[in-house]
Amino acid sequence: MPTSFNESVIEEFRANQGKVGGPFEGGDLLLLTTTGARSGTERTTPLGYVRHGETLLVVGSDLGGPRHPAWYHNLLAHPVVRVEVGTRTFQALAVPAEGSRREELFAHAVREAPGYGDYQARTTRTLPVVVLERAEPDGWDAPREVVTLADKLMEVHTWLRAQLRHVKAEADAHFAARAAHRGPGEPPPPGLGLQIRQRCLAFCQALEFHHTSEDDHLFPGIARHHPHLTDTFDRLRDEHLTVARIQGELVTLLAGITVADPERFRTELDAMSTELNAHLDHEEESLLPLLADVPWPPAPPARRAQDGEEATG
């Protein structure tokens, strides 16, 4: 099967430390890997980018086509993306800019790369401007060196707690700005609406992945060696279901963030925070002593004897 244009650019990018020739030679190019909104499959797309301070901007131009590109729909469904720039690869939170901020950032992008202005002139849709932010919450400080499974569990728990605090701070700032609106007419669209949505969605998806991994792999593995903890694992699984229910209600609220009732939103967020922290506390109390001597990352499986050779040990 012949290699597509995008695939050839991706191969050249990775083979030459982020440098490519042809129409992209000398330009700022990154690889954006998103998760399919429907398929759940990773898709990598070469994109031009513009620097804005310490962040990177990508524009959903699709060369001025009538529809937003597929990668844009993907990042709305799965906000955490993988970015490759030069020789660096990192995770980022993809947040489409809104309102006056979008106008400001698009003007900056056009100053740096005038072609975006031409693409906007070709279409009636507003070209999305996506900010690639740090995936870690503000103030995130990774725990000590991870050498055991207990360390890894604490790293994940610390990240989840920090994300939840970040979501709460952004929600409070959003509702305070909305309450401060004075004068005739409706309040302006919330500048943090998509910021909150993307951060909450990233948090919820990370939490769901963490709980699924525990239910399907970690808990059964420990239970084989500690059958007396069956009741503990049953309780932890029940708590996962409770947190998942609250997550679903929170995501539903986020769909209408522009008209969400602040008190109801905060009530749901506080309920999730209380349930989650109690669950993480109980999990740490129950599991950390059992995982303290389990190396992380796990050792690779022993190499099997070659066909025809006798295994020794």
N, C-alpha and C positions, 0 to 999 in steps of 0.2 A: 504494500500500500504506500503510495507516495506521501512524503512528509508535507504537512500543511505549512503555510507561511508562518503562522504563529509558532508552530513546533520548531521550525528551523531557527527562528529568532531566539526562542528559549534555549535551544541547544548551543547556539553561538554565544549567548549571554553567559551561560554557566561554564562554557569551555574557556572563556576569555576574561574571567574576573569582572563580568558586568559590562564589557565593551562589545559593541556590535557595529557592523558596517552598513552599507546600503543606505536606505532613506533615514535610518536612525543614527548614522555616524555623527559623533560629536554631540548628540542630544542627551538629555537627562532621561534615562529609561530605568524602570523597575519592573520586577515581576510580582504580580499580585495573585496570590492563591486564595480563592474563596471556596466555600462549601455550597454545593448546589441547593437552591431553595427547595426543590422537589426531589432531586435524586439523592442528595446527601453525599455526592461524589465531589472530590476536590477538583477544581479547575484552575489552571494557571494562565494568566493573560499578561502579555507585555503591554505596559502603559507608559506614556510620558508622564512626568511629574514636575511639580513646581515646589521649591522650598519656600516656607513661610516661617521665619524664625527657626525654631527647633522642630517644627512639624513638616510633614510632607502633604501636598495636596494633589489629588487626582481628579480629573474632570470627566464626567460621563458624557463625552461629546458624541461618540459613535460617528465621527466625521460629519456631524450635523444631520444625522438620520432622524427619522420621525419617532423612534422609540428609545427608551433608556436601554443601555447595554445589559446583557445577561448578568455580568459581574456585579452590577449595581443592585439588581433584584436579589442576588445571592447574599450580599453583605447586609441587606435589610433583614434577611431571615437568620443569618449567622454572622453577627457583628465582628467576631474575632477572626482576623485574617493573617496570612503569612506574607511578609514582604521581603524581597531580596533586592538589595541595592549594592552594586559593586560586589564585594566579597562578604557583605554582612547579610545575615538572615535573622529576622526577628518577628515576633508576634505584635500585632497592633489592633487597636479598637478602631473600627471604621465608623465615623460619625458624619453624616451629611450635614452641611451647614444650612442654617435657616435664616429667613428674614434679612435684616440689614447686614448680618454677619456674612451671609452668602454673597450679597452684593459686593461687600468690601473684598472678600477673598477672590471672587471672580474677577473683579477689576485688577487685583494684584496679579492673578494668573494671566490675564490678557496683556498686562505690561511686560511680563516675563516671556510670554509666548503668544504673540498676536494672533496666531492661527485660531485660538479658541474663540476670539471675537468673530472670525469668519464663520466658524461652525455654528455659533449661536444665531448668526444672521440667516442661516439656511433653514432653520426649523422654528416652529412655533412653541415647542416645549422649552421649558427652562432647564438649561444644562445643570445637572447636579454637580456640586463641588463637595468632595469628600475629604475630610481631614483624617489622616492616619495618626492617631494618638497612641500614647503608651497604653498597652493592655493592662498594666499594673495600676492599681488605684493610687491616688496621691498619698504620699507618706509611706508607701510600701517599703518595708525593710525585710528582706528575706531572712529567715531564721538562720541559725548556725549551719555549718557544713553538713550536708545530708550524706550520712554514711550507713544509716540503718533504715528499715522500713518505718520505725517509729518516728525518725526525723522527717521522712517523706510525708507521713500522715500529718505531722504538725505543720509542715510547710504548706500543704494544701489547706488545712484548717485556718492557718493564719491569713492566707490569701483570701479565703472566702469571707472571713470576718472583716478584713480591710475593705473588700469590695462592697459589703453591705453597708459599712459606715460611709463609704464614698457615695453610694446611691442615696442614702438618707440625706447627706449634706446637700447634694445637688437638688433633690426634691424640695428640701426646705428653702433653698435659695430661689428656686423657680416659683413656689407658691408665695414667698414673701414679695417677689417682684410683681406678681400678678395682683396681690392685695394692695400694693402701693400705687396702682394705676389710678389716676385722677383725670377728670375732665369728661367731655362728652364722647359718645361712641363706645364701641367695644374695646376691651383691652387688646393691646397688640399681641400678635402670635408669640408664644413663649420661645425665647431664644434657646432655652435648654430642653425643649420638648423632645427632640430626637436624641440629644445627649443622654437624657434620663432613660429614654426607651432603649437605646443601644447598650448602655451600661447595665441596666436591669436585665435585658435579654441575655447579655454575655454572662452575667452572674448566674442567672437561672439555668442556662445551658451547662455551665461549668459544674454547678451543684448537681444537676441531673446526671451528668457523666460520672461524677465522683460517687454518687449513691449507687448508680447502676454497676459500676466497677466493684464496689464493696459487696453488693448483694450477689453478684454473679461469680466473683472470683475471690476477693479477700476473705469474706466471712466463711464460705465453704472450706477454703484452704485451712483456716485456723480451726474450724470446728472438727476437722478430721483428727487433729492432735489434742483438742480440748473439748471433748463432747459435753463436759459439765457446763459449758457456756451456751448451750442451745437456747435457753430462755433469754439470755442477754442478747443474742443475735436476733431472736424473734422480736424483742422489744425494739431494737435498732431499726429493723425493717419496718415495723409499724410506724415509727417516728418518720422514716423516709416518706411513707405514704401521706402523713399529715403535712409535712413540709411541701411535698409535691402539690397537694391540694391548694395550699396558700400561694404557691408559685403561680398556679394556673389563674387564680383570682387576680393576682397582681399583674400578670401579663394582660389580662382582659381590661384592667383599669388603664394600663399604659396605652392601649389602643385608642382611648379617648382622653389622653392626657390634657388636651387643650380645654376640656370642659370638666375634667375630673373634680370631684368634691375633695378639697384638701383634707378634711377630717377623715373621710372614709379611706383615702389613700394612705394617710399616716397610720390609721388604725390597722390596715392590712400589713403595712410595712413593719410596724411595731410587733404585730403578731408573728410575722415571719422571723423577725430578729430574735424574739424571745424563744420561739420554738427551736430555731436553728442553734442558737447558742447553748440552750439546755441540752440539745441533742449532741452537739460537738463536745460539751463538757463530759457527758456520760460516756461517749465513745472513747474519749481520751483516757478516762478513768478505767474503763474496761479493757482497752486494747493496747495502750502504750506499753505496759509491763510485758505483754506477750510478744511485742514486736521489737523490743529494745536490742535483741541479739540477732535479728534477721538482717543480713547485709543488704544494702541498696547502693547501686542497682544490683539485681540478682545476677549471680554468676552464670555464664553461658552454659548450656547443657554439655555434659561430657561428650567428646567425640566418639561416635560409635565405631566399633571395629570394622575394618574394611571387609568386604565380602570375601569369604574364603579364609579369613584369619580368625584365630581363636581369641576371644576377649579374655583379658586377664585382669585380676584385681585382688 
